[in-house]
Amino acid sequence: MGNAHDFLALFVRWAHVVAAISWIGSSFYFMWLDASLKRRETMPAGVKGENWTVHGGGFYHTQKYMVAPAEMPDELHWFKWESYSTWLSGLALLTVVYWMNARLFLIDPSKVDLTVWQAVVWSAGGIVGGWLVYDILCRSPLAARPAVLFGILFALITATAYFYGTIFSGRAAFLQTGAMIATAMTGNVFFVIIPNQRVVVADLKAGRKPDPKYGEIAKLRSTHNNYLTLPVIFLMLSNHYPATFGHPQAWVIVAFALFLGAIVRHWFNTYETGAGGVAIAWQWPVAIALAVGMTMFAGSGREATPVMRANATAPSDGGALNSVLEETAFQIVERRCVTCHAAQPTFAAFAAPPAGVVLDTPDAMRRRADQIVAQAVMTAAMPLGNITEMTEEEREALAAWAGVSR
């Protein structure tokens, strides 16, 4: 059964990644296309600009109309299923990995001892509620002040990450924040951008002049999607790196990621307009400074000391335990970790040791010392959901064995 679940999660994750590549690719392409348009005197009325490109041995000529052409073309291609399939596959992945394994991935009893159904309701409610709050803000007078609106969104996303960190596991808090943002992005497409485009098409077919406001509204939402893409990708990838979600103030790392992703995206958007000089000179130094700042913050208060490190990694005769600290450490690992991290796990959720990590002998524990430190000492990422109830005293004992300070 564990094997079947693993493959179900793999296939759903595969579908999600493929769909996301398609959506992000088309989004980035159209942002680039819009920025690269050039105005020429010979263009038809209503055309904002045109673009010539070469690819695959052929030439492409693209023109953008500010509102719409005078007559509808016979064929009109809509870009929507890239977004929908990304969200649907993401929801499936959230269900298969986090909701069906809430005790492992979603719940952290040391924060709030939620039941499975309570955790799922909080998770789903946060995603829906996030979209509703975002949509209300975008329909408010703040829409006329996009910079202020984006600042408010930044503050709300950061506050949400902080809140999720108080009720969910660190890994789930990051994933949940990313899912909330991604839902708002797909909501923009489903509830705003596509319906507005349909209104414009209907007006054209009826012989009416389309209202430019629909394009302006769609442009605002599309810009939000563009600037939030890189932070969402960071949040989704971070579940493999406990130094991010496992930090006591992980919400600060979310704030770093929001700034960093938006600034990198801004450089691309500005560069693609053909700008130069100061306009494209400041983003990368700031981005690098933010990346360094995030790294330093993630490692703050976690300096290793060499007191026991040599003892922890030194080979022993036939795998025999060579210190009281090491004996204590192995007893903890055997009691709290080996149910999953054994050649033949006894925990029903796993048919094989997660990530191929086996800890069922002293030698194996020594070889994985750095991973134990990262996952169970410096952060509480492991055991998953603290399902085996590792205590703070036990984490301190592992730290003493590894020779690090917490």
C-alpha positions as CSV (number, residue, x, y, z in Angstrom):
1,M,0.0,0.0,0.0
2,G,2.9,2.4,0.8
3,N,4.4,1.7,-2.6
4,A,1.1,2.5,-4.3
5,H,0.8,5.8,-2.4
6,D,4.4,6.7,-3.3
7,F,3.8,6.2,-7.0
8,L,0.5,8.1,-6.8
9,A,2.3,11.0,-5.2
10,L,5.1,10.8,-7.8
11,F,2.7,10.8,-10.8
12,V,0.7,13.7,-9.3
13,R,3.9,15.6,-8.6
14,W,5.1,14.9,-12.1
15,A,1.9,16.2,-13.6
16,H,2.0,19.3,-11.4
17,V,5.6,20.2,-12.4
18,V,4.8,19.7,-16.2
19,A,1.7,21.9,-15.9
20,A,3.6,24.5,-13.9
21,I,6.4,24.6,-16.5
22,S,3.7,25.2,-19.2
23,W,2.0,28.0,-17.2
24,I,5.1,29.8,-16.1
25,G,6.6,29.5,-19.6
26,S,3.6,31.1,-21.3
27,S,3.4,33.7,-18.6
28,F,7.0,34.7,-18.9
29,Y,6.8,34.6,-22.7
30,F,3.8,37.0,-22.8
31,M,5.4,39.4,-20.3
32,W,8.5,39.4,-22.5
33,L,6.4,39.9,-25.7
34,D,4.5,42.8,-24.2
35,A,7.8,44.5,-23.1
36,S,9.4,43.9,-26.5
37,L,6.7,45.5,-28.7
38,K,7.9,48.3,-31.0
39,R,5.7,51.0,-32.4
40,R,5.9,51.8,-36.1
41,E,4.1,54.5,-38.2
42,T,2.7,52.0,-40.7
43,M,0.8,50.0,-38.2
44,P,-3.0,49.6,-38.3
45,A,-5.1,51.8,-36.0
46,G,-5.4,50.4,-32.5
47,V,-2.2,48.4,-32.6
48,K,0.1,49.1,-29.7
49,G,3.2,47.6,-31.2
50,E,4.7,44.6,-33.0
51,N,7.4,42.0,-32.6
52,W,9.4,40.0,-35.0
53,T,11.1,36.8,-33.8
54,V,12.8,33.8,-35.3
55,H,12.6,30.3,-33.9
56,G,12.8,26.8,-35.3
57,G,13.8,27.9,-38.8
58,G,10.9,30.3,-39.2
59,F,9.9,33.9,-38.6
60,Y,7.0,35.1,-36.4
61,H,5.2,38.4,-36.7
62,T,3.1,39.4,-33.7
63,Q,1.0,42.5,-33.2
64,K,-0.8,43.6,-30.1
65,Y,-4.1,45.5,-30.1
66,M,-4.7,47.8,-27.2
67,V,-8.4,46.8,-26.9
68,A,-9.3,44.4,-29.8
69,P,-9.2,44.3,-33.6
70,A,-12.0,45.7,-35.6
71,E,-13.1,42.2,-36.5
72,M,-12.8,39.0,-34.7
73,P,-10.4,36.4,-36.3
74,D,-11.7,33.0,-37.3
75,E,-9.5,31.3,-34.7
76,L,-8.7,32.8,-31.3
77,H,-6.3,30.9,-28.9
78,W,-7.0,31.2,-25.2
79,F,-4.3,30.6,-22.6
80,K,-6.1,29.3,-19.6
81,W,-5.7,25.5,-19.2
82,E,-2.0,26.0,-18.3
83,S,-3.1,27.8,-15.2
84,Y,-6.1,25.5,-14.4
85,S,-4.1,22.3,-14.8
86,T,-1.4,23.6,-12.5
87,W,-3.8,24.5,-9.8
88,L,-5.8,21.2,-10.1
89,S,-2.7,19.1,-10.1
90,G,-1.3,21.2,-7.1
91,L,-4.6,20.6,-5.2
92,A,-4.3,16.8,-5.9
93,L,-0.7,16.9,-4.7
94,L,-1.7,18.8,-1.5
95,T,-4.4,16.2,-0.9
96,V,-2.2,13.1,-1.6
97,V,0.8,14.3,0.3
98,Y,-0.4,16.6,3.0
99,W,-4.0,15.9,3.7
100,M,-3.9,12.1,3.4
101,N,-0.7,12.2,5.6
102,A,-1.7,15.1,7.8
103,R,-0.1,13.4,10.9
104,L,3.2,13.3,9.1
105,F,3.4,16.5,7.1
106,L,0.7,18.9,8.3
107,I,0.3,18.6,12.0
108,D,2.8,19.6,14.6
109,P,1.5,18.6,18.1
110,S,4.1,20.8,19.8
111,K,2.3,23.8,18.3
112,V,-1.4,22.9,18.1
113,D,-2.5,19.3,18.6
114,L,-5.1,19.4,15.8
115,T,-7.1,16.4,14.6
116,V,-6.7,15.4,11.0
117,W,-10.0,16.9,10.0
118,Q,-9.3,20.1,11.8
119,A,-5.9,20.5,10.1
120,V,-7.5,19.9,6.7
121,V,-10.2,22.4,7.3
122,W,-7.7,25.0,8.4
123,S,-5.6,24.3,5.3
124,A,-8.5,24.4,2.9
125,G,-10.1,27.4,4.6
126,G,-6.8,29.3,4.5
127,I,-6.5,28.8,0.7
128,V,-10.1,29.9,0.0
129,G,-9.9,32.8,2.5
130,G,-6.6,34.0,1.0
131,W,-8.3,34.3,-2.4
132,L,-11.3,36.1,-1.0
133,V,-9.2,38.7,0.9
134,Y,-6.9,39.2,-2.1
135,D,-9.9,39.7,-4.5
136,I,-11.6,42.2,-2.3
137,L,-8.4,44.3,-2.1
138,C,-8.0,44.2,-5.9
139,R,-11.6,45.4,-6.4
140,S,-11.1,48.2,-3.9
141,P,-9.8,51.7,-4.7
142,L,-6.3,50.4,-3.9
143,A,-6.3,49.0,-7.5
144,A,-5.6,52.6,-8.7
145,R,-2.5,52.6,-6.5
146,P,-0.7,49.4,-7.5
147,A,2.5,50.0,-5.6
148,V,0.6,50.5,-2.3
149,L,-1.5,47.5,-3.1
150,F,1.5,45.3,-3.6
151,G,3.0,46.5,-0.4
152,I,-0.1,45.5,1.5
153,L,-0.1,42.1,-0.2
154,F,3.5,41.6,0.9
155,A,2.6,42.4,4.5
156,L,-0.4,40.1,4.4
157,I,1.5,37.2,2.9
158,T,4.2,37.6,5.5
159,A,1.7,37.7,8.3
160,T,0.0,34.6,6.9
161,A,3.3,32.7,6.8
162,Y,3.8,33.7,10.5
163,F,0.3,32.5,11.4
164,Y,0.7,29.2,9.6
165,G,4.0,28.7,11.4
166,T,2.1,28.8,14.7
167,I,-0.4,26.0,13.9
168,F,1.3,23.8,11.2
169,S,4.6,22.1,10.9
170,G,7.3,24.3,9.4
171,R,7.3,22.4,6.1
172,A,3.5,22.7,5.8
173,A,3.5,26.4,6.7
174,F,5.7,27.2,3.7
175,L,3.8,24.9,1.4
176,Q,0.5,26.3,2.7
177,T,1.6,29.9,2.0
178,G,2.8,29.0,-1.5
179,A,-0.6,27.2,-2.2
180,M,-2.5,30.3,-1.0
181,I,-0.5,32.5,-3.4
182,A,-0.8,30.1,-6.3
183,T,-4.6,29.9,-5.7
184,A,-4.8,33.7,-6.0
185,M,-2.9,33.5,-9.2
186,T,-5.2,30.9,-10.8
187,G,-8.2,32.7,-9.3
188,N,-7.0,35.8,-11.3
189,V,-7.1,33.8,-14.5
190,F,-10.4,31.9,-13.8
191,F,-12.4,34.7,-12.2
192,V,-11.0,37.9,-13.7
193,I,-8.7,37.7,-16.7
194,I,-10.6,35.1,-18.8
195,P,-14.1,36.5,-18.0
196,N,-12.9,40.0,-18.9
197,Q,-11.6,38.7,-22.2
198,R,-14.9,37.0,-22.9
199,V,-16.7,40.4,-22.3
200,V,-14.4,42.0,-24.9
201,V,-15.0,39.2,-27.4
202,A,-18.8,39.4,-26.8
203,D,-18.8,43.2,-27.4
204,L,-16.9,42.8,-30.6
205,K,-19.3,40.2,-31.9
206,A,-22.2,42.4,-31.1
207,G,-20.6,45.4,-32.8
208,R,-20.0,47.3,-29.6
209,K,-16.8,49.1,-28.8
210,P,-15.1,47.2,-25.8
211,D,-14.5,49.1,-22.6
212,P,-10.7,49.5,-22.1
213,K,-11.2,49.0,-18.3
214,Y,-11.4,45.2,-18.7
215,G,-7.9,45.2,-20.2
216,E,-6.6,47.4,-17.4
217,I,-8.1,45.1,-14.7
218,A,-6.7,42.0,-16.4
219,K,-3.3,43.7,-16.7
220,L,-3.1,44.4,-12.9
221,R,-3.9,40.8,-12.0
222,S,-1.5,39.5,-14.7
223,T,1.3,41.7,-13.3
224,H,0.7,40.3,-9.8
225,N,0.9,36.8,-11.2
226,N,4.2,37.6,-12.9
227,Y,5.9,39.1,-9.8
228,L,4.7,36.3,-7.4
229,T,5.8,33.4,-9.6
230,L,9.4,33.2,-8.4
231,P,8.5,33.5,-4.6
232,V,5.9,30.7,-5.1
233,I,8.5,28.4,-6.7
234,F,10.9,29.1,-3.8
235,L,8.2,28.2,-1.3
236,M,7.4,25.0,-3.1
237,L,11.1,23.9,-3.4
238,S,12.0,24.9,0.2
239,N,10.4,21.8,1.7
240,H,13.6,20.0,0.7
241,Y,15.7,22.4,2.8
242,P,15.0,22.4,6.5
243,A,17.2,25.4,7.1
244,T,14.4,27.5,5.6
245,F,11.1,26.2,7.0
246,G,12.8,24.9,10.2
247,H,14.0,28.2,11.4
248,P,12.2,29.5,14.5
249,Q,11.4,32.7,12.6
250,A,10.7,31.1,9.3
251,W,8.3,33.9,8.3
252,V,11.3,36.2,7.9
253,I,12.7,33.9,5.3
254,V,9.3,34.1,3.5
255,A,9.7,37.9,3.5
256,F,13.2,37.6,2.1
257,A,11.9,35.3,-0.7
258,L,9.1,37.7,-1.6
259,F,11.5,40.6,-2.0
260,L,14.2,38.5,-3.7
261,G,11.9,36.9,-6.2
262,A,10.1,40.1,-7.1
263,I,13.4,42.0,-7.6
264,V,14.8,39.3,-9.9
265,R,11.6,39.3,-11.9
266,H,11.6,43.1,-12.1
267,W,15.1,43.0,-13.7
268,F,13.8,40.7,-16.4
269,N,10.7,42.8,-17.0
270,T,12.8,46.0,-17.2
271,Y,15.6,44.5,-19.3
272,E,13.1,43.1,-21.8
273,T,11.8,46.6,-22.5
274,G,15.2,47.5,-23.8
275,A,16.1,49.7,-20.8
276,G,19.7,50.2,-19.8
277,G,21.9,52.0,-17.3
278,V,20.6,52.6,-13.8
279,A,17.2,51.1,-14.6
280,I,18.8,47.6,-14.9
281,A,21.9,48.1,-12.8
282,W,20.5,47.9,-9.2
283,Q,18.4,44.8,-9.1
284,W,21.2,42.1,-9.1
285,P,23.3,43.7,-6.4
286,V,20.2,44.0,-4.2
287,A,19.2,40.5,-5.0
288,I,22.6,39.1,-4.1
289,A,22.5,41.1,-0.9
290,L,19.1,39.7,-0.1
291,A,20.3,36.1,-0.8
292,V,23.3,36.6,1.4
293,G,21.1,38.1,4.1
294,M,18.7,35.2,3.9
295,T,21.5,32.7,4.2
296,M,23.0,34.5,7.2
297,F,19.7,34.8,8.9
298,A,18.9,31.1,8.3
299,G,22.2,30.2,10.0
300,S,22.0,32.7,12.9
301,G,22.4,31.1,16.3
302,R,23.4,27.8,14.9
303,E,27.2,27.7,15.0
304,A,28.8,24.3,15.2
305,T,31.5,23.6,17.8
306,P,34.2,21.0,17.4
307,V,33.7,19.5,20.9
308,M,32.2,16.1,19.8
309,R,32.4,16.2,16.0
310,A,35.5,14.1,15.8
311,N,34.0,11.5,18.2
312,A,30.8,11.4,16.3
313,T,32.4,10.6,12.9
314,A,35.4,8.5,14.0
315,P,35.2,4.9,12.8
316,S,34.8,2.3,15.5
317,D,35.8,-1.3,15.8
318,G,33.1,-3.4,14.2
319,G,30.5,-0.6,14.6
320,A,30.8,-0.8,18.4
321,L,29.6,2.3,20.3
322,N,32.6,4.3,21.4
323,S,31.1,6.7,24.0
324,V,28.2,7.2,26.4
325,L,27.0,10.1,24.2
326,E,27.0,8.0,21.1
327,E,25.2,5.2,22.9
328,T,22.6,7.6,24.1
329,A,22.3,9.1,20.6
330,F,21.8,5.7,19.0
331,Q,19.1,4.8,21.5
332,I,17.3,8.0,20.5
333,V,17.7,7.4,16.8
334,E,16.6,3.7,17.2
335,R,13.5,4.7,19.2
336,R,12.4,7.8,17.2
337,C,13.8,7.4,13.7
338,V,14.3,3.8,12.8
339,T,10.6,3.0,12.4
340,C,10.9,4.8,9.1
341,H,14.6,4.9,8.4
342,A,15.3,1.2,8.4
343,A,16.0,-1.2,5.5
344,Q,12.5,-2.5,6.1
345,P,10.5,0.3,7.7
346,T,7.8,-0.8,10.3
347,F,5.9,2.4,9.8
348,A,2.9,1.6,7.5
349,A,3.2,4.8,5.4
350,F,6.6,3.8,3.9
351,A,7.5,0.6,2.0
352,A,11.1,1.8,1.8
353,P,13.2,4.2,3.9
354,P,12.4,7.8,2.9
355,A,15.0,9.3,0.6
356,G,17.0,6.1,1.0
357,V,18.2,7.1,4.4
358,V,18.9,4.1,6.7
359,L,19.8,4.7,10.4
360,D,19.5,1.3,11.9
361,T,23.1,0.8,12.9
362,P,25.7,2.9,14.7
363,D,27.8,3.1,11.6
364,A,24.9,4.3,9.5
365,M,24.0,6.9,12.1
366,R,27.6,8.2,12.0
367,R,27.6,8.5,8.2
368,R,24.4,10.5,8.3
369,A,25.5,12.7,11.2
370,D,25.2,15.9,9.2
371,Q,21.6,15.0,8.0
372,I,20.6,14.2,11.6
373,V,21.9,17.5,12.7
374,A,20.1,19.4,9.9
375,Q,16.8,17.6,10.2
376,A,16.4,16.7,13.9
377,V,18.7,19.1,15.8
378,M,18.9,22.4,14.1
379,T,15.3,22.1,13.0
380,A,12.4,19.9,14.1
381,A,11.8,18.8,10.5
382,M,12.2,15.2,11.6
383,P,10.6,13.0,12.7
384,L,7.8,14.0,10.3
385,G,5.0,15.6,12.3
386,N,7.0,14.4,15.3
387,I,5.0,11.2,15.0
388,T,7.3,9.4,17.3
389,E,7.3,12.2,19.8
390,M,11.0,13.1,20.0
391,T,11.5,15.4,22.9
392,E,13.5,18.6,23.2
393,E,15.8,16.8,25.7
394,E,16.5,14.1,23.1
395,R,17.3,16.7,20.5
396,E,19.7,18.3,22.9
397,A,21.3,14.9,23.5
398,L,21.8,14.5,19.7
399,A,23.3,18.0,19.6
400,A,25.8,17.0,22.3
401,W,26.7,13.8,20.4
402,A,27.2,15.8,17.1
403,G,29.1,18.5,18.8
404,V,26.9,21.4,17.9
405,S,25.1,24.1,19.8
406,R,21.4,24.7,19.3
